[in-house]
Amino acid sequence: MYKLGPLLARGFIMQVNGELAARRHQQLLTDIKQGNFALMDESHHFLSGFKSLFTDWAYNSIEESRIACGGAGYTKWAGFAE
């Protein structure tokens, strides 16, 4: 569990930030309809940074999970390939 616990925490962080990003995006769309583009630059930087970070986390977390499974982590039976 000491290997998978941090990976689950990362997943939780990504989920919470994804929900925050969705709310901010809805606010941005509302503002744009009113002619206010103030949040666009901030939203772009926010989303670009998290996309890069979360892609790296997801890739590394999948690899760490596969390794934690031992030999079974590399077989189709483990379900990672699907």
DSSP file (Angstrom, degrees, kcal/mol; ACC not computed):
  #  RESIDUE AA STRUCTURE BP1 BP2  ACC     N-H-->O    O-->H-N    N-H-->O    O-->H-N    TCO  KAPPA ALPHA  PHI   PSI    X-CA   Y-CA   Z-CA
    1    1 A M     >        0   0    0      0, 0.0     4,-2.9     0, 0.0     0, 0.0   0.000 360.0 360.0 360.0 -27.3    0.0    0.0    0.0
    2    2 A Y  T  4  +     0   0    0      1,-0.2     0, 0.0     2,-0.2     0, 0.0   0.755 360.0  45.4 -65.1 -21.6    2.9    2.4    0.6
    3    3 A K  T  4 S+     0   0    0      2,-0.1     4,-0.5     1,-0.1    -1,-0.2   0.846 119.1  38.7 -85.0 -37.3    3.5    2.3   -3.2
    4    4 A L  T  > S+     0   0    0      1,-0.2     4,-2.2     2,-0.2     5,-0.2   0.721  99.4  75.3 -89.0 -21.5   -0.1    2.8   -4.3
    5    5 A G  H  X S+     0   0    0     -4,-2.9     4,-2.1     1,-0.2     5,-0.2   0.932  97.5  46.1 -57.3 -50.2   -1.2    5.3   -1.6
    6    6 A P  H  > S+     0   0    0      0, 0.0     4,-2.1     0, 0.0    -1,-0.2   0.844 110.8  54.8 -62.6 -31.0    0.6    8.3   -3.1
    7    7 A L  H  > S+     0   0    0     -4,-0.5     4,-2.0     2,-0.2    -2,-0.2   0.892 107.7  48.5 -69.1 -38.3   -0.8    7.3   -6.5
    8    8 A L  H  X S+     0   0    0     -4,-2.2     4,-2.1     2,-0.2    -1,-0.2   0.879 109.5  53.4 -66.5 -37.5   -4.3    7.3   -5.2
    9    9 A A  H  X S+     0   0    0     -4,-2.1     4,-2.4     2,-0.2    -2,-0.2   0.904 107.5  50.9 -63.7 -40.8   -3.6   10.7   -3.6
   10   10 A R  H  X S+     0   0    0     -4,-2.1     4,-2.6     1,-0.2    -1,-0.2   0.910 108.3  52.5 -61.4 -41.7   -2.5   12.0   -7.0
   11   11 A G  H  X S+     0   0    0     -4,-2.0     4,-2.2     1,-0.2    -2,-0.2   0.901 109.1  49.3 -60.5 -41.3   -5.7   10.7   -8.5
   12   12 A F  H  X S+     0   0    0     -4,-2.1     4,-2.6     2,-0.2     5,-0.2   0.912 110.1  50.8 -64.4 -42.8   -7.7   12.6   -5.9
   13   13 A I  H  X S+     0   0    0     -4,-2.4     4,-2.4     1,-0.2    -2,-0.2   0.908 110.8  49.0 -61.1 -42.7   -5.8   15.8   -6.6
   14   14 A M  H  X S+     0   0    0     -4,-2.6     4,-2.1     2,-0.2    -1,-0.2   0.899 111.3  50.0 -65.2 -39.5   -6.4   15.4  -10.3
   15   15 A Q  H  X S+     0   0    0     -4,-2.2     4,-2.1     2,-0.2    -2,-0.2   0.940 112.2  46.2 -63.6 -48.0  -10.1   14.8   -9.7
   16   16 A V  H  X S+     0   0    0     -4,-2.6     4,-2.1     1,-0.2    -2,-0.2   0.923 115.0  46.7 -62.2 -44.8  -10.5   17.8   -7.5
   17   17 A N  H  X S+     0   0    0     -4,-2.4     4,-2.6    -5,-0.2    -1,-0.2   0.830 108.7  56.2 -69.0 -30.8   -8.6   20.1   -9.8
   18   18 A G  H  X S+     0   0    0     -4,-2.1     4,-2.1     2,-0.2    -1,-0.2   0.907 108.2  47.5 -64.5 -41.4  -10.6   18.8  -12.8
   19   19 A E  H  X S+     0   0    0     -4,-2.1     4,-2.0     2,-0.2    -2,-0.2   0.899 112.1  49.9 -65.8 -40.1  -13.8   19.8  -11.1
   20   20 A L  H  X S+     0   0    0     -4,-2.1     4,-2.5     1,-0.2    -2,-0.2   0.917 110.0  50.9 -62.3 -43.3  -12.3   23.2  -10.3
   21   21 A A  H  X S+     0   0    0     -4,-2.6     4,-2.4     1,-0.2    -2,-0.2   0.882 107.9  52.6 -63.5 -38.4  -11.2   23.6  -13.9
   22   22 A A  H  X S+     0   0    0     -4,-2.1     4,-2.1     2,-0.2    -1,-0.2   0.905 110.8  47.1 -64.7 -40.7  -14.7   22.7  -15.2
   23   23 A R  H  X S+     0   0    0     -4,-2.0     4,-2.1     2,-0.2    -2,-0.2   0.914 112.7  48.9 -66.0 -42.2  -16.3   25.4  -12.9
   24   24 A R  H  X S+     0   0    0     -4,-2.5     4,-2.6     1,-0.2    -2,-0.2   0.882 109.6  53.1 -64.6 -37.6  -13.7   28.0  -14.0
   25   25 A H  H  X S+     0   0    0     -4,-2.4     4,-2.5     2,-0.2    -1,-0.2   0.915 107.9  49.8 -64.6 -42.8  -14.4   27.1  -17.6
   26   26 A Q  H  X S+     0   0    0     -4,-2.1     4,-2.1     2,-0.2    -1,-0.2   0.908 111.7  48.9 -61.8 -40.9  -18.1   27.6  -17.2
   27   27 A Q  H  X S+     0   0    0     -4,-2.1     4,-2.6     2,-0.2    -2,-0.2   0.904 109.8  52.5 -63.6 -41.0  -17.4   31.0  -15.5
   28   28 A L  H  X S+     0   0    0     -4,-2.6     4,-2.6     2,-0.2    -2,-0.2   0.924 108.8  49.3 -60.8 -45.4  -15.1   31.9  -18.4
   29   29 A L  H  X S+     0   0    0     -4,-2.5     4,-2.0     1,-0.2    -1,-0.2   0.899 111.3  49.7 -61.7 -41.0  -17.8   31.1  -21.0
   30   30 A T  H  X S+     0   0    0     -4,-2.1     4,-0.9     1,-0.2    -1,-0.2   0.924 112.4  47.7 -62.2 -44.6  -20.4   33.2  -19.1
   31   31 A D  H ><>S+     0   0    0     -4,-2.6     5,-2.9     1,-0.2     3,-0.5   0.895 108.8  53.7 -64.4 -40.6  -17.9   36.1  -19.0
   32   32 A I  H ><5S+     0   0    0     -4,-2.6     3,-1.8     1,-0.3    -1,-0.2   0.901 103.6  56.1 -63.2 -40.2  -17.1   35.8  -22.7
   33   33 A K  H 3<5S+     0   0    0     -4,-2.0    -1,-0.3     1,-0.3    -2,-0.2   0.800 108.8  48.6 -60.7 -27.0  -20.8   36.0  -23.6
   34   34 A Q  T <<5S-     0   0    0     -4,-0.9    -1,-0.3    -3,-0.5    -2,-0.2   0.385 124.2-105.9 -92.6   2.6  -20.8   39.3  -21.6
   35   35 A G  T < 5S+     0   0    0     -3,-1.8     2,-0.7     1,-0.2    -3,-0.2   0.589  78.8 131.5  86.1  11.0  -17.7   40.6  -23.4
   36   36 A N      < +     0   0    0     -5,-2.9     3,-0.2    -6,-0.2    -1,-0.2  -0.873  23.5 169.2-102.4 113.9  -15.3   40.1  -20.5
   37   37 A F    >>  +     0   0    0     -2,-0.7     3,-1.1     1,-0.2     4,-0.6   0.142  41.9 113.5-106.7  17.9  -12.1   38.3  -21.5
   38   38 A A  H 3> S+     0   0    0      1,-0.3     4,-0.6     2,-0.2     3,-0.3   0.836  77.2  47.6 -62.3 -35.9  -10.2   38.9  -18.2
   39   39 A L  H 3> S+     0   0    0     -3,-0.2     4,-2.8     1,-0.2    -1,-0.3   0.577  90.4  85.0 -83.0  -8.4  -10.1   35.2  -17.1
   40   40 A M  H <> S+     0   0    0     -3,-1.1     4,-2.3     2,-0.2    -1,-0.2   0.936  91.4  43.2 -63.1 -48.5   -9.0   33.9  -20.5
   41   41 A D  H  X S+     0   0    0     -4,-0.6     4,-2.1    -3,-0.3     5,-0.2   0.935 117.0  46.9 -63.0 -47.1   -5.3   34.4  -20.0
   42   42 A E  H  X S+     0   0    0     -4,-0.6     4,-2.5     1,-0.2    -1,-0.2   0.914 112.6  49.8 -61.6 -43.5   -5.3   33.1  -16.5
   43   43 A S  H  X S+     0   0    0     -4,-2.8     4,-2.8     1,-0.2     5,-0.3   0.890 108.1  53.9 -63.7 -39.3   -7.4   30.1  -17.5
   44   44 A H  H  X S+     0   0    0     -4,-2.3     4,-2.5    -5,-0.2     5,-0.2   0.937 112.2  43.0 -60.8 -47.1   -5.0   29.3  -20.3
   45   45 A H  H  X S+     0   0    0     -4,-2.1     4,-2.3     2,-0.2     5,-0.2   0.915 114.4  51.3 -66.0 -42.7   -2.0   29.2  -18.0
   46   46 A F  H  X S+     0   0    0     -4,-2.5     4,-2.0    -5,-0.2    -2,-0.2   0.943 115.3  40.8 -57.6 -51.5   -3.8   27.3  -15.3
   47   47 A L  H  X S+     0   0    0     -4,-2.8     4,-2.3     1,-0.2    -2,-0.2   0.875 113.7  52.6 -70.6 -37.9   -5.0   24.6  -17.8
   48   48 A S  H  X S+     0   0    0     -4,-2.5     4,-1.9    -5,-0.3    -1,-0.2   0.918 111.2  47.0 -63.5 -43.4   -1.7   24.3  -19.7
   49   49 A G  H  X S+     0   0    0     -4,-2.3     4,-2.4    -5,-0.2    -2,-0.2   0.927 114.6  45.2 -64.5 -45.6    0.3   23.8  -16.5
   50   50 A F  H  X S+     0   0    0     -4,-2.0     4,-3.1    -5,-0.2     5,-0.3   0.845 108.4  57.6 -70.2 -31.7   -2.0   21.2  -15.1
   51   51 A K  H  X S+     0   0    0     -4,-2.3     4,-2.0     2,-0.2    -1,-0.2   0.944 111.1  43.1 -60.7 -46.3   -2.3   19.4  -18.4
   52   52 A S  H  X S+     0   0    0     -4,-1.9     4,-1.9     2,-0.2    -2,-0.2   0.937 118.2  44.2 -64.1 -47.7    1.5   19.0  -18.5
   53   53 A L  H  X S+     0   0    0     -4,-2.4     4,-2.6     1,-0.2    -2,-0.2   0.929 115.5  46.4 -64.3 -46.8    1.7   18.0  -14.8
   54   54 A F  H  X S+     0   0    0     -4,-3.1     4,-2.7     1,-0.2    -1,-0.2   0.830 109.5  54.3 -70.7 -31.5   -1.2   15.6  -14.8
   55   55 A T  H  X S+     0   0    0     -4,-2.0     4,-2.4    -5,-0.3    -1,-0.2   0.927 111.3  45.9 -64.1 -44.0   -0.1   13.9  -18.0
   56   56 A D  H  X S+     0   0    0     -4,-1.9     4,-2.6     2,-0.2     5,-0.2   0.928 113.9  48.6 -63.4 -45.8    3.3   13.2  -16.4
   57   57 A W  H  X S+     0   0    0     -4,-2.6     4,-2.8     2,-0.2     5,-0.2   0.925 112.2  48.5 -59.8 -45.5    1.6   12.0  -13.2
   58   58 A A  H  X S+     0   0    0     -4,-2.7     4,-2.3     2,-0.2     5,-0.2   0.933 112.8  47.5 -63.5 -46.2   -0.7    9.7  -15.0
   59   59 A Y  H  X S+     0   0    0     -4,-2.4     4,-1.9     1,-0.2    -2,-0.2   0.948 117.1  42.2 -59.4 -50.1    2.1    8.2  -17.1
   60   60 A N  H  X S+     0   0    0     -4,-2.6     4,-2.7     1,-0.2    -1,-0.2   0.860 112.6  53.9 -67.6 -34.9    4.3    7.6  -14.2
   61   61 A S  H  X S+     0   0    0     -4,-2.8     4,-2.2    -5,-0.2    -1,-0.2   0.892 108.1  49.6 -67.4 -39.1    1.5    6.4  -11.9
   62   62 A I  H  X S+     0   0    0     -4,-2.3     4,-2.3    -5,-0.2    -1,-0.2   0.923 112.8  47.6 -63.5 -43.4    0.5    3.8  -14.5
   63   63 A E  H  X S+     0   0    0     -4,-1.9     4,-2.4    -5,-0.2    -2,-0.2   0.919 111.9  49.0 -65.1 -43.2    4.1    2.6  -14.8
   64   64 A E  H  X S+     0   0    0     -4,-2.7     4,-2.3     1,-0.2    -1,-0.2   0.885 111.4  50.8 -63.5 -37.4    4.5    2.4  -11.0
   65   65 A S  H  X S+     0   0    0     -4,-2.2     4,-1.1     2,-0.2    -2,-0.2   0.906 109.6  50.0 -65.8 -41.7    1.3    0.5  -10.7
   66   66 A R  H  < S+     0   0    0     -4,-2.3     3,-0.5     1,-0.2     7,-0.3   0.921 112.3  47.1 -62.2 -43.7    2.4   -2.0  -13.3
   67   67 A I  H >< S+     0   0    0     -4,-2.4     3,-1.7     1,-0.2    -1,-0.2   0.889 107.2  57.3 -65.9 -38.5    5.7   -2.5  -11.6
   68   68 A A  H 3< S+     0   0    0     -4,-2.3    -1,-0.2     1,-0.3    -2,-0.2   0.757  98.8  61.6 -64.2 -23.9    4.0   -2.9   -8.2
   69   69 A C  T >< S-     0   0    0     -4,-1.1     3,-1.0    -3,-0.5    -1,-0.3   0.545  98.7-147.8 -78.2  -6.1    2.0   -5.8   -9.7
   70   70 A G  G X   -     0   0    0     -3,-1.7     3,-1.2     1,-0.2     4,-0.3  -0.472  64.2 -17.0  72.9-147.2    5.2   -7.7  -10.3
   71   71 A G  G >  S+     0   0    0      1,-0.3     3,-1.4     2,-0.2    -1,-0.2   0.815 136.0  62.7 -62.2 -31.3    5.3  -10.0  -13.3
   72   72 A A  G X  S+     0   0    0     -3,-1.0     3,-1.3     1,-0.3     6,-0.5   0.722  88.0  72.6 -69.3 -19.2    1.5   -9.9  -13.6
   73   73 A G  G <  S+     0   0    0     -3,-1.2    -1,-0.3    -7,-0.3    -2,-0.2   0.692  97.0  49.3 -68.3 -17.2    1.6   -6.1  -14.2
   74   74 A Y  G <  S+     0   0    0     -3,-1.4    -1,-0.3    -4,-0.3     2,-0.2   0.357  95.4  89.2-104.3   5.3    2.9   -6.7  -17.7
   75   75 A T  S X  S-     0   0    0     -3,-1.3     3,-1.0    -4,-0.1     5,-0.5  -0.626  84.2-118.1 -99.2 161.7    0.4   -9.3  -18.8
   76   76 A K  G >  S+     0   0    0      1,-0.2     3,-1.5    -2,-0.2     5,-0.2   0.806 110.3  71.2 -64.7 -28.0   -2.9   -8.7  -20.5
   77   77 A W  G 3  S+     0   0    0      1,-0.3    -1,-0.2     2,-0.1    -4,-0.1   0.801  86.7  64.1 -58.4 -31.4   -4.6  -10.3  -17.4
   78   78 A A  G <  S-     0   0    0     -3,-1.0    -1,-0.3    -6,-0.5    -2,-0.2   0.711 102.9-132.7 -69.5 -20.4   -3.7   -7.3  -15.3
   79   79 A G  S X  S+     0   0    0     -3,-1.5     3,-0.6    -4,-0.4    -3,-0.1   0.530  71.4 119.2  84.5   6.6   -6.0   -5.1  -17.5
   80   80 A F  T 3   +     0   0    0     -5,-0.5    -4,-0.1     1,-0.2    -3,-0.1   0.788  68.9  60.2 -74.1 -26.1   -3.6   -2.2  -18.0
   81   81 A A  T 3         0   0    0     -6,-0.3    -1,-0.2     1,-0.2    -5,-0.1   0.645 360.0 360.0 -77.1 -13.7   -3.6   -2.7  -21.8
   82   82 A E    <         0   0    0     -3,-0.6    -1,-0.2    -6,-0.2    -2,-0.1   0.471 360.0 360.0 -87.4 360.0   -7.3   -2.1  -22.2
